[in-house]
Amino acid sequence: MIRIRLGARGLGGVRFAVSPVGAAKDLLRLVGFSPGTLTPQWRARATEALSRNRLGLLAVVGGGGPLGYAPDFIRPEPPAFLTDIDTALHQIATTPRERVHYELAGAVNGHAWDRGSGHPPPRQLLRALERGEEYVARRLADEMARFWHGALASSWPGIRARLEADVTARASEIARLGLAEALNHLAPNLEWRDGELIVHLRTGSIHRLTVDADAVILTPSVFVDWALFCAGEPPGVPAPRTPLIVYPAGQADCLAPERDHPLIGAMRRKLLAELSQPRSTTELAQRLYLSPATASYHLQILHRAGLVTRTRQSRHVLYQRLGGAV
């Protein structure tokens, strides 16, 4: 098991984040390590994006290898609640050289592959490492960008809406039940006990780690079914990071991507996906790269159709979708 010891300061540093590149990392992990758990649609979309764009290095590093470990630097620490994809890709490309070396050295020496067993490191990764850690970081950022746009970008508004709705629900649970009880509800293998956040690992895992932390980042994912521990290390490692736990997002009223309602269409579907919480016309326009006039036009149609509510708050008009809009 993994034990994260949090004192009063650590509890004060617990926060949630929604990560677009984290979603890509989780999808890559399933493609590489347990593709049978993906739906046929997601499996086909991910494998096509990898093969069409020749993203072999990303597939190798992000897939986790036969022993299960996938380096954490391709899931950079979210600096805010929601980090845009370009910022996250820049974080990957500029990962400190010593951090890349630390994680990939562990991967090729027993965490993901084992030089002395039947699972040697792939030659593609070893050849890339010969060109230096900075080259590897930049190339992985470039390949992650192409994977993101090929496999996830079109579905991200709906996924993001579900993740944000999950965090909203967790915040409500914290307010009603307290942080400790809410942490116990995040995942079946996650437990708060005696001042420690404990991640129980799958049967047969040999990993044991106890870390003292001043903060923990909790990020929901639609591609995991139980909690994963990322990026928390003992003292002395290069470029240390805040412990991050990925947990399964709860089921929420997200829009299915397969088919558009005749009234809605692709653009109005994206607007509805953004409206799991109240947003102004200006905010929606910025999030979807629309002009305010275009966003307002579509919102008026959705409001007249009874799919969204409209309320005034100070000088702003806020829209939010109704449950029946799904």
C-alpha positions as CSV (number, residue, x, y, z in Angstrom):
1,M,0.0,0.0,0.0
2,I,0.9,3.7,-0.3
3,R,0.7,5.8,2.8
4,I,0.5,9.6,2.5
5,R,0.9,11.2,6.0
6,L,-0.8,14.6,6.2
7,G,-0.6,16.9,9.1
8,A,-2.8,19.9,9.6
9,R,-0.8,21.8,7.0
10,G,-1.2,18.9,4.6
11,L,-4.9,18.7,5.0
12,G,-5.1,22.4,4.2
13,G,-3.3,21.7,1.0
14,V,-5.7,19.0,-0.3
15,R,-7.1,20.3,-3.6
16,F,-8.9,19.0,-6.7
17,A,-7.9,19.5,-10.3
18,V,-9.2,18.6,-13.8
19,S,-6.5,17.6,-16.2
20,P,-6.9,17.2,-20.0
21,V,-3.4,15.7,-20.4
22,G,-4.2,13.5,-17.4
23,A,-7.2,12.0,-19.3
24,A,-4.9,11.3,-22.2
25,K,-2.4,9.6,-19.9
26,D,-5.1,7.4,-18.4
27,L,-6.3,6.4,-21.8
28,L,-2.8,5.5,-22.9
29,R,-2.3,3.4,-19.8
30,L,-5.4,1.4,-20.6
31,V,-4.4,0.9,-24.3
32,G,-1.0,-0.3,-23.3
33,F,-1.8,-2.3,-20.1
34,S,-5.4,-3.5,-20.2
35,P,-7.1,-2.6,-23.6
36,G,-9.9,-5.1,-22.9
37,T,-11.3,-2.8,-20.3
38,L,-11.9,0.0,-22.9
39,T,-15.1,0.2,-24.9
40,P,-14.6,-0.8,-28.6
41,Q,-15.2,2.9,-29.6
42,W,-12.4,4.3,-27.3
43,R,-10.0,1.4,-28.1
44,A,-10.4,2.0,-31.8
45,R,-10.1,5.8,-31.5
46,A,-6.9,5.6,-29.3
47,T,-5.2,2.9,-31.4
48,E,-6.0,4.7,-34.6
49,A,-4.6,8.0,-33.3
50,L,-1.4,6.2,-32.2
51,S,-0.8,4.3,-35.4
52,R,-1.9,7.0,-37.8
53,N,0.4,9.6,-36.3
54,R,3.2,7.1,-35.6
55,L,3.3,7.8,-31.9
56,G,5.5,4.8,-31.0
57,L,7.5,6.5,-28.2
58,L,4.4,7.8,-26.5
59,A,2.7,4.4,-26.7
60,V,5.7,2.8,-25.1
61,V,6.2,5.3,-22.3
62,G,2.5,6.1,-21.6
63,G,1.4,2.5,-21.8
64,G,3.2,1.4,-18.6
65,G,5.2,-1.5,-20.0
66,P,4.6,-5.1,-19.0
67,L,5.4,-4.4,-15.3
68,G,2.9,-1.6,-15.1
69,Y,4.8,1.6,-14.4
70,A,4.2,4.6,-16.6
71,P,6.5,7.6,-15.9
72,D,4.7,10.5,-14.3
73,F,6.3,13.4,-16.0
74,I,3.9,13.0,-19.0
75,R,1.2,13.8,-16.4
76,P,2.5,17.2,-15.2
77,E,1.4,18.6,-11.9
78,P,-1.8,20.7,-12.5
79,P,-0.9,24.3,-11.5
80,A,-4.6,25.3,-11.2
81,F,-8.1,23.6,-11.0
82,L,-8.3,23.4,-14.8
83,T,-5.1,23.6,-16.9
84,D,-5.4,24.1,-20.6
85,I,-3.8,21.5,-22.9
86,D,-1.2,23.9,-24.3
87,T,0.1,24.7,-20.8
88,A,0.3,21.0,-19.9
89,L,2.2,20.2,-23.1
90,H,4.7,23.0,-22.3
91,Q,5.2,21.5,-18.8
92,I,6.0,18.1,-20.4
93,A,8.4,19.6,-22.9
94,T,10.3,21.5,-20.2
95,T,10.4,18.8,-17.6
96,P,13.8,19.1,-15.8
97,R,16.4,16.8,-17.3
98,E,17.1,15.1,-14.0
99,R,13.5,14.4,-13.4
100,V,13.2,12.7,-16.9
101,H,16.3,10.7,-16.1
102,Y,15.1,9.6,-12.7
103,E,11.7,8.3,-13.9
104,L,13.0,6.7,-17.1
105,A,15.9,5.0,-15.3
106,G,13.4,3.5,-12.9
107,A,11.2,2.4,-15.8
108,V,13.9,0.6,-17.7
109,N,15.5,-1.0,-14.6
110,G,12.6,-2.9,-13.1
111,H,9.5,-0.7,-12.8
112,A,8.2,-1.0,-16.4
113,W,10.7,-3.3,-17.9
114,D,13.5,-5.5,-16.6
115,R,16.8,-5.8,-18.4
116,G,17.4,-9.2,-16.8
117,S,14.1,-10.8,-17.6
118,G,11.9,-11.6,-20.6
119,H,10.7,-8.0,-20.6
120,P,13.7,-5.9,-21.8
121,P,13.2,-2.2,-22.5
122,P,12.1,-1.4,-26.0
123,R,14.8,-0.4,-28.4
124,Q,12.8,2.7,-29.5
125,L,13.0,4.1,-26.0
126,L,16.7,3.3,-25.6
127,R,17.5,5.0,-28.9
128,A,15.6,8.1,-27.9
129,L,17.4,8.2,-24.6
130,E,20.7,8.1,-26.4
131,R,19.8,11.6,-27.8
132,G,19.3,12.9,-24.3
133,E,16.5,13.5,-21.8
134,E,15.7,17.0,-23.1
135,Y,15.0,15.4,-26.5
136,V,12.8,12.8,-25.0
137,A,10.7,15.3,-23.1
138,R,10.2,17.5,-26.2
139,R,9.3,14.6,-28.4
140,L,6.9,13.1,-25.9
141,A,5.2,16.5,-25.6
142,D,4.9,16.7,-29.4
143,E,3.5,13.1,-29.6
144,M,1.1,13.8,-26.7
145,A,-0.3,16.9,-28.6
146,R,-1.0,14.7,-31.7
147,F,-2.6,12.0,-29.6
148,W,-4.7,14.5,-27.7
149,H,-6.1,16.1,-30.9
150,G,-6.6,12.7,-32.6
151,A,-8.2,10.8,-29.8
152,L,-9.6,13.2,-27.1
153,A,-10.1,16.7,-28.3
154,S,-13.5,16.2,-29.9
155,S,-14.9,14.6,-26.7
156,W,-13.2,16.8,-24.2
157,P,-16.1,19.2,-23.6
158,G,-18.3,16.4,-22.5
159,I,-15.6,14.7,-20.5
160,R,-14.7,18.0,-18.8
161,A,-18.3,18.6,-17.9
162,R,-18.5,15.2,-16.2
163,L,-15.2,15.8,-14.3
164,E,-16.3,19.3,-13.2
165,A,-19.7,17.9,-12.1
166,D,-17.9,15.2,-10.1
167,V,-15.7,17.8,-8.3
168,T,-18.8,19.9,-7.5
169,A,-20.5,16.8,-6.0
170,R,-17.4,16.1,-3.9
171,A,-17.4,19.7,-2.6
172,S,-21.0,19.3,-1.6
173,E,-20.1,16.0,0.2
174,I,-17.2,17.7,2.0
175,A,-19.6,20.5,3.2
176,R,-22.2,17.9,4.4
177,L,-20.0,15.1,5.8
178,G,-16.5,16.5,6.3
179,L,-13.3,16.0,4.4
180,A,-12.4,12.6,6.0
181,E,-15.7,11.0,5.0
182,A,-15.6,12.4,1.5
183,L,-12.1,11.0,1.0
184,N,-13.3,7.6,2.0
185,H,-15.9,7.8,-0.8
186,L,-13.6,8.7,-3.6
187,A,-12.6,5.1,-4.6
188,P,-12.9,1.6,-3.2
189,N,-9.2,1.3,-2.6
190,L,-8.7,4.7,-1.0
191,E,-9.0,5.2,2.8
192,W,-8.5,8.0,5.3
193,R,-7.2,6.5,8.6
194,D,-5.4,8.0,11.6
195,G,-4.1,11.0,9.7
196,E,-3.0,9.1,6.7
197,L,-4.4,8.8,3.2
198,I,-3.9,5.2,2.2
199,V,-4.0,3.8,-1.4
200,H,-4.5,0.0,-1.3
201,L,-2.8,-1.6,-4.3
202,R,-3.9,-4.6,-6.3
203,T,-3.2,-8.1,-5.1
204,G,0.4,-9.1,-5.9
205,S,1.8,-5.6,-6.0
206,I,5.2,-5.3,-4.3
207,H,5.2,-1.5,-4.0
208,R,5.3,-0.1,-0.5
209,L,5.8,3.6,0.2
210,T,5.2,6.0,3.0
211,V,5.6,9.7,2.3
212,D,5.1,12.9,4.4
213,A,3.3,15.5,2.4
214,D,2.2,19.1,2.7
215,A,-0.5,18.7,0.0
216,V,-2.3,16.2,-2.2
217,I,-3.9,16.8,-5.6
218,L,-7.0,14.8,-6.3
219,T,-8.0,14.5,-9.9
220,P,-11.1,12.6,-11.3
221,S,-10.8,10.4,-14.4
222,V,-13.3,8.7,-16.7
223,F,-10.7,6.1,-17.6
224,V,-10.0,4.5,-14.2
225,D,-12.1,2.3,-11.9
226,W,-10.1,2.7,-8.8
227,A,-7.5,5.1,-7.3
228,L,-4.0,5.4,-8.8
229,F,-1.1,7.0,-7.0
230,C,1.2,9.3,-9.0
231,A,4.3,11.4,-8.5
232,G,4.9,11.1,-4.7
233,E,8.4,10.2,-3.7
234,P,10.7,9.9,-0.7
235,P,12.9,12.8,0.2
236,G,16.0,13.4,-2.0
237,V,14.5,12.7,-5.4
238,P,15.2,15.3,-8.2
239,A,12.5,17.9,-8.9
240,P,10.0,16.5,-6.3
241,R,6.3,16.8,-7.0
242,T,3.2,16.9,-4.9
243,P,1.5,13.5,-4.5
244,L,-1.3,13.1,-7.0
245,I,-4.2,10.6,-6.8
246,V,-6.3,9.8,-9.7
247,Y,-9.8,8.5,-8.8
248,P,-12.8,7.3,-10.8
249,A,-15.2,10.1,-11.6
250,G,-18.8,9.4,-10.5
251,Q,-21.5,8.9,-13.1
252,A,-22.9,12.2,-14.2
253,D,-25.4,13.5,-16.7
254,C,-22.9,14.0,-19.5
255,L,-23.8,14.2,-23.1
256,A,-23.2,11.0,-25.1
257,P,-21.0,11.7,-28.1
258,E,-22.5,9.3,-30.6
259,R,-25.5,11.2,-31.9
260,D,-26.8,14.7,-32.1
261,H,-30.4,15.6,-31.4
262,P,-31.9,17.4,-34.5
263,L,-32.4,20.6,-32.5
264,I,-29.0,20.6,-30.8
265,G,-26.3,20.1,-33.3
266,A,-22.6,19.9,-32.6
267,M,-22.1,23.5,-31.4
268,R,-25.1,23.5,-29.1
269,R,-24.1,20.1,-27.8
270,K,-20.7,21.6,-26.8
271,L,-22.5,24.5,-25.1
272,L,-24.7,22.1,-23.1
273,A,-21.6,20.1,-22.1
274,E,-20.1,23.3,-20.6
275,L,-23.3,24.2,-18.7
276,S,-23.1,21.6,-15.9
277,Q,-22.6,24.8,-13.8
278,P,-23.7,28.4,-14.3
279,R,-21.7,30.3,-16.9
280,S,-21.9,33.6,-18.6
281,T,-22.0,34.2,-22.3
282,T,-18.5,35.7,-22.2
283,E,-17.1,32.7,-20.3
284,L,-18.7,30.3,-22.7
285,A,-17.4,32.2,-25.7
286,Q,-13.8,32.1,-24.3
287,R,-14.0,28.4,-23.4
288,L,-15.2,27.4,-26.9
289,Y,-13.3,30.0,-28.9
290,L,-16.5,31.6,-30.2
291,S,-17.5,35.2,-30.6
292,P,-19.8,36.4,-27.8
293,A,-22.5,37.1,-30.4
294,T,-22.3,33.5,-31.7
295,A,-22.5,32.0,-28.2
296,S,-25.4,34.3,-27.4
297,Y,-27.3,33.2,-30.5
298,H,-27.1,29.5,-29.7
299,L,-27.9,30.1,-26.0
300,Q,-31.1,31.9,-26.9
301,I,-32.2,29.0,-29.0
302,L,-31.4,26.5,-26.1
303,H,-33.3,28.7,-23.6
304,R,-36.4,29.0,-25.8
305,A,-36.3,25.2,-26.2
306,G,-36.4,24.8,-22.4
307,L,-32.9,23.1,-22.3
308,V,-31.2,25.7,-20.2
309,T,-32.1,28.1,-17.4
310,R,-31.2,31.8,-17.3
311,T,-30.6,33.8,-14.1
312,R,-29.2,37.3,-13.5
313,Q,-26.3,37.7,-11.0
314,S,-25.2,41.3,-10.6
315,R,-24.4,42.5,-14.1
316,H,-24.1,39.1,-15.6
317,V,-26.7,36.6,-17.1
318,L,-25.8,33.0,-16.2
319,Y,-26.9,30.0,-18.1
320,Q,-27.1,26.4,-16.8
321,R,-28.5,23.3,-18.4
322,L,-31.5,21.5,-17.0
323,G,-31.3,17.8,-16.1
324,G,-33.8,16.9,-18.9
325,A,-31.4,18.4,-21.5
326,V,-29.3,15.3,-21.5
